[in-house]
């Protein structure tokens, strides 16, 4: 099988725990692109928090694309323009806020390249550190959010947040809901996820589902793992997800993405 697209999650998949691309992963992804394979980064991160990594991998030079905000946005890196974007309405965001208050979670959204929240927390600090985005504390979340935004993030202690995930899916079935980290619960418009974004991109590029590899580690990667012709989990993936993939490779700290390229693209 000749694969034409390699879709890679970033945090805890491509990136090591210190948020870097290992030399091994970088070398193999550059080789894959030399062979004509589209390398597509797909993350829950905002677009601005992904672009430097994409440039490090020369994805813009190799006419590739990037999926950000968990599938809400697809960017053409060569042309530096958005191909697709689907956002939550102001009314939906306000409803999610009400739900968060009723269920005792923190909530953030993203406006004008900044994180918006009424409060700070250790988990919001993690998101700000990962993304490099400024955190703006506002007196009133609803008063601050007067337009659409691509997603909301509910944040709290992992075991508690897992129970909130079920409640949110029941209370607001018009949303796409998934966990991206144990303490990050993502809420986006219905039908928005990484798998759906890959389908849009594959159609544009005339690439068949069977010609796609997807690599991930968390619940927000499940749709792309199931959609791809070859779904790959890194070894540090959440245990309950492993049965839904085709292959398990080394962990994010042991160059699992490089292993994928060596085994399924170079060979």
Secondary structure by P-SEA (a helix, b strand, c coil): ccccbbbbbcccccccccccccaaaaaaaaaaaaabbbbbbbccccccccaaaaaaacccccccccccccccbbbccccccccbbbbbcaaaaaaaaaaaaaabbbbbbbcccccccccccaaaaaaaaaacbbbbbbcccccccccccccccccccaaaaaaaaaaaaaaccccccccccccbbbbccccccaaaaaaaaaaaaccccccbbbbbccccaaaaaaaccbbbbcccccccccccccccccccccaaaaaaaaccccc
